[in-house]
Amino acid sequence: MKIHRITVTAAAIIFTAALCACGGAGADDTHIPASAVSGSYSGLDPKGTGWGFVRVKGAPPELPDSQIEMLERYGGAYLDHSGEKTLYLTFDEGYENGFTAMILDTLQRTQTPAAFFVTGPYLEKEGDLIRRMIDEGHTVGNHTVHHLNLPNQPVETVTAEITELNDRCRELYGYEMKYMRPPEGEFSERTLAVTNDLGMHTVMWSFAYKDWDVNAQQGADHAYESVMPYLHDGAVILLHAVSSDNANALERIIEAAKSEGYTFRPLDDLPFSQTDNAE
């Protein structure tokens, strides 16, 4: 499988961002990794970078080599490089817009695994949906407590944003989060290192489209036609669950992908680079 890459200065890039209504608990210094206390993050680049790419029909997106290398160096992933016809379906959940139950019904009916990256308010307010996700075998991922731009925060805040959501999920649902998706797709070498030191994998994506604007939905056909041409081997698909277009097109997308020979897998099957701190 050919991986398409570009330099950082490439002109045409697509940025995707999660729209979330967020809120939650504050920082707790007891969660700070020993490396943060010792100041060992001071040598790591704090500059944030957006997860932007050029989509390529039927192939992985074009991405800067520097971003891919940095992500994978700290145990993250955005693509299954095995060359197998596998897909990983993920949803970002900043707030509930009335479509997650429908999405879960579709996933159950089609026997398709998925991952849901949730924020602090979602975890607190949507207990019935979170419980369904867990009970029906899906992955619940960490999208931080307050959906802050992490590269703009001190290490202590980055740590608290991740660990407090992990702790609350364990307390409320007895569920251990293993995967984190940074808000707005923004990360830095420093935030990747903190996430890795906390024993979590950063999960980015190799496909997304502008689906998050609830005031600019264009119908199920639009969602289907936005997704299908860009499927590729090993794709990590990002969809926003607030989109009515996605909810209404999901079953058609899943069945069409399966008819093309794709298999949907859970994030536990996604190969991650092995690092000293990854679990």
C-alpha positions as CSV (number, residue, x, y, z in Angstrom):
1,M,0.0,0.0,0.0
2,K,1.4,3.4,-1.0
3,I,1.3,6.1,1.7
4,H,1.0,9.6,0.2
5,R,2.9,12.3,2.1
6,I,3.6,15.9,1.7
7,T,5.8,18.6,3.2
8,V,4.6,20.9,5.9
9,T,4.5,23.8,3.4
10,A,1.9,22.1,1.2
11,A,-0.7,24.6,0.2
12,A,-3.9,22.6,0.1
13,I,-4.8,21.1,3.5
14,I,-8.1,20.1,5.1
15,F,-8.5,20.8,8.8
16,T,-11.2,19.1,10.8
17,A,-12.3,20.1,14.3
18,A,-14.8,18.9,16.8
19,L,-17.5,21.2,18.0
20,C,-18.2,20.6,21.7
21,A,-20.1,22.1,24.5
22,C,-17.7,21.3,27.3
23,G,-17.3,21.6,31.1
24,G,-15.9,19.6,34.0
25,A,-13.6,19.3,36.9
26,G,-10.4,21.2,37.6
27,A,-6.8,20.2,37.7
28,D,-5.4,17.7,40.3
29,D,-1.6,17.8,40.9
30,T,-1.7,14.2,42.2
31,H,-2.1,13.0,38.6
32,I,1.0,14.7,37.2
33,P,3.6,12.2,35.8
34,A,6.9,12.0,37.5
35,S,8.5,13.2,34.3
36,A,6.5,16.4,34.4
37,V,7.5,17.1,38.0
38,S,11.2,16.6,37.1
39,G,10.9,19.0,34.2
40,S,11.9,16.4,31.6
41,Y,9.3,17.7,29.2
42,S,11.1,21.0,28.9
43,G,13.2,19.8,26.0
44,L,10.2,18.8,23.9
45,D,8.7,21.1,21.4
46,P,5.6,22.8,22.8
47,K,4.5,24.2,19.5
48,G,1.0,23.0,18.4
49,T,0.3,21.5,15.0
50,G,-3.1,20.9,13.4
51,W,-4.0,17.5,11.8
52,G,-4.4,18.7,8.3
53,F,-4.2,16.6,5.1
54,V,-5.1,16.4,1.5
55,R,-7.6,13.7,0.8
56,V,-6.9,11.2,-1.9
57,K,-9.6,9.0,-3.4
58,G,-9.2,5.4,-2.6
59,A,-5.9,6.0,-0.8
60,P,-4.5,7.3,2.5
61,P,-4.3,11.1,2.7
62,E,-1.2,13.1,2.0
63,L,0.3,14.2,5.3
64,P,3.6,15.8,6.4
65,D,6.2,13.2,7.2
66,S,7.1,15.2,10.3
67,Q,3.6,14.8,11.7
68,I,3.4,11.1,11.0
69,E,6.8,10.4,12.5
70,M,6.1,12.5,15.7
71,L,2.7,10.9,16.2
72,E,4.0,7.3,15.9
73,R,7.1,8.1,17.9
74,Y,4.9,8.6,20.9
75,G,2.7,5.5,20.4
76,G,-0.1,7.2,18.4
77,A,-1.7,6.1,15.2
78,Y,-3.9,7.4,12.4
79,L,-3.9,4.5,10.0
80,D,-3.4,0.7,9.9
81,H,-0.3,0.2,7.8
82,S,-0.8,-3.5,7.4
83,G,-2.3,-3.2,3.9
84,E,-5.4,-5.2,4.9
85,K,-8.9,-4.1,3.9
86,T,-9.8,-3.0,7.4
87,L,-11.7,0.1,8.6
88,Y,-11.9,1.7,12.1
89,L,-15.0,3.7,12.7
90,T,-14.8,6.4,15.3
91,F,-17.2,9.2,16.4
92,D,-16.4,12.4,18.4
93,E,-19.0,13.2,21.0
94,G,-18.8,16.7,22.5
95,Y,-22.5,17.0,23.1
96,E,-25.6,15.0,22.4
97,N,-27.7,16.1,19.4
98,G,-30.2,13.3,19.5
99,F,-28.6,10.9,17.0
100,T,-26.3,8.6,19.1
101,A,-29.0,6.1,19.9
102,M,-29.8,5.8,16.2
103,I,-26.1,5.3,15.5
104,L,-25.9,2.6,18.2
105,D,-29.0,0.9,16.8
106,T,-27.3,0.8,13.3
107,L,-24.1,-0.5,14.7
108,Q,-25.9,-3.2,16.6
109,R,-28.0,-4.2,13.6
110,T,-25.0,-4.4,11.3
111,Q,-22.7,-5.9,14.0
112,T,-20.1,-3.2,13.5
113,P,-17.7,-2.1,16.2
114,A,-17.0,1.6,16.7
115,A,-15.2,4.0,19.1
116,F,-16.8,7.1,20.7
117,F,-14.5,9.8,22.0
118,V,-16.3,11.7,24.7
119,T,-15.8,14.9,26.8
120,G,-16.4,15.5,30.5
121,P,-19.9,16.9,30.1
122,Y,-20.9,14.0,27.8
123,L,-19.6,11.4,30.3
124,E,-21.6,13.0,33.1
125,K,-24.9,13.8,31.3
126,E,-25.3,10.8,28.9
127,G,-25.1,7.8,31.2
128,D,-27.6,5.7,29.3
129,L,-25.7,6.2,26.0
130,I,-22.3,5.6,27.6
131,R,-23.6,2.4,29.2
132,R,-25.0,1.2,25.8
133,M,-21.6,1.9,24.2
134,I,-19.9,-0.2,26.8
135,D,-22.4,-3.0,27.0
136,E,-22.7,-3.4,23.3
137,G,-18.9,-3.8,22.9
138,H,-17.8,-0.5,21.6
139,T,-14.8,1.6,22.7
140,V,-15.2,4.7,24.8
141,G,-12.3,7.0,24.3
142,N,-11.0,10.2,26.0
143,H,-11.7,13.5,24.3
144,T,-10.6,15.4,27.5
145,V,-12.7,17.0,30.2
146,H,-13.1,20.6,28.8
147,H,-12.1,20.2,25.1
148,L,-9.3,22.7,25.5
149,N,-6.6,23.3,22.9
150,L,-3.9,21.2,24.6
151,P,-0.7,22.7,23.1
152,N,-1.8,26.0,24.7
153,Q,-1.9,24.5,28.2
154,P,0.8,23.8,30.8
155,V,1.7,20.2,31.3
156,E,-0.3,20.1,34.6
157,T,-3.5,21.0,32.8
158,V,-2.9,18.6,29.9
159,T,-2.4,15.8,32.4
160,A,-5.5,16.8,34.4
161,E,-7.7,17.0,31.3
162,I,-6.9,13.4,30.5
163,T,-6.6,11.7,33.9
164,E,-9.7,13.3,35.4
165,L,-11.8,12.0,32.6
166,N,-10.2,8.5,32.9
167,D,-10.9,8.5,36.7
168,R,-14.5,9.7,36.3
169,C,-15.2,7.1,33.7
170,R,-13.8,4.4,36.0
171,E,-15.8,5.7,38.9
172,L,-19.1,6.0,37.0
173,Y,-18.9,3.0,34.7
174,G,-16.1,0.7,35.8
175,Y,-14.5,1.2,32.4
176,E,-10.8,1.9,31.7
177,M,-10.1,4.3,28.9
178,K,-7.1,3.5,26.7
179,Y,-7.3,5.9,23.8
180,M,-7.2,9.6,23.6
181,R,-8.1,12.0,20.7
182,P,-6.9,15.6,21.2
183,P,-9.5,18.3,20.9
184,E,-9.5,20.1,17.5
185,G,-7.0,17.6,16.3
186,E,-4.2,19.8,17.8
187,F,-1.2,18.3,19.4
188,S,2.5,19.0,20.1
189,E,5.5,16.8,20.8
190,R,5.0,17.7,24.4
191,T,1.3,16.7,24.6
192,L,1.9,13.5,22.7
193,A,4.7,12.7,25.3
194,V,2.4,13.4,28.2
195,T,-0.4,11.2,26.7
196,N,2.0,8.4,26.1
197,D,3.5,8.7,29.7
198,L,0.0,8.3,31.0
199,G,-0.2,4.9,29.3
200,M,-2.6,6.0,26.5
201,H,-2.5,6.0,22.8
202,T,-3.3,9.1,20.7
203,V,-5.8,8.2,17.9
204,M,-6.0,10.6,15.0
205,W,-7.7,9.8,11.7
206,S,-7.1,9.2,8.0
207,F,-10.5,10.3,6.8
208,A,-12.9,13.1,7.9
209,Y,-15.1,15.6,6.2
210,K,-16.9,18.8,7.2
211,D,-19.8,17.1,9.0
212,W,-19.9,18.9,12.3
213,D,-21.9,22.0,11.5
214,V,-25.5,21.1,12.5
215,N,-26.8,24.1,10.7
216,A,-25.3,23.0,7.4
217,Q,-26.5,19.4,7.0
218,Q,-27.2,18.4,3.4
219,G,-28.8,15.0,3.7
220,A,-27.8,11.3,3.8
221,D,-26.8,11.2,0.2
222,H,-24.2,13.9,0.8
223,A,-22.7,12.0,3.7
224,Y,-22.6,8.8,1.7
225,E,-21.0,10.5,-1.3
226,S,-18.5,12.3,1.0
227,V,-17.3,9.1,2.6
228,M,-17.3,6.3,0.1
229,P,-14.9,7.6,-2.6
230,Y,-12.2,8.1,0.1
231,L,-12.3,4.8,1.8
232,H,-8.9,3.1,1.8
233,D,-7.1,0.1,3.4
234,G,-6.6,0.7,7.1
235,A,-8.6,3.9,7.3
236,V,-9.4,5.4,10.7
237,I,-12.7,7.2,9.9
238,L,-13.8,10.2,12.0
239,L,-17.4,11.1,12.0
240,H,-19.3,13.5,14.3
241,A,-22.3,12.0,16.0
242,V,-24.1,15.4,16.0
243,S,-24.6,15.1,12.2
244,S,-28.0,14.0,11.1
245,D,-26.5,13.3,7.7
246,N,-24.1,10.7,9.2
247,A,-26.8,9.0,11.3
248,N,-29.1,8.6,8.3
249,A,-26.3,7.4,6.0
250,L,-24.4,5.2,8.3
251,E,-26.1,1.8,7.6
252,R,-25.7,2.4,3.8
253,I,-22.1,3.3,4.2
254,I,-21.4,0.3,6.4
255,E,-23.1,-2.2,4.0
256,A,-21.4,-0.6,0.9
257,A,-18.0,-0.8,2.5
258,K,-18.5,-4.4,3.4
259,S,-19.6,-5.2,-0.1
260,E,-16.3,-3.8,-1.3
261,G,-14.5,-6.3,0.9
262,Y,-13.8,-4.1,3.9
263,T,-13.9,-5.4,7.5
264,F,-14.7,-3.1,10.4
265,R,-12.5,-3.7,13.4
266,P,-12.3,-2.3,17.0
267,L,-9.5,0.1,18.0
268,D,-7.9,-2.8,20.0
269,D,-6.9,-4.3,16.7
270,L,-5.3,-1.1,15.4
271,P,-1.5,-1.5,15.4
272,F,0.3,1.1,17.4
273,S,4.1,1.8,17.4
274,Q,5.7,0.3,20.5
275,T,7.3,2.8,22.8
276,D,8.8,2.5,26.3
277,N,5.8,4.1,27.9
278,A,2.9,2.7,25.8
279,E,0.9,-0.1,27.3
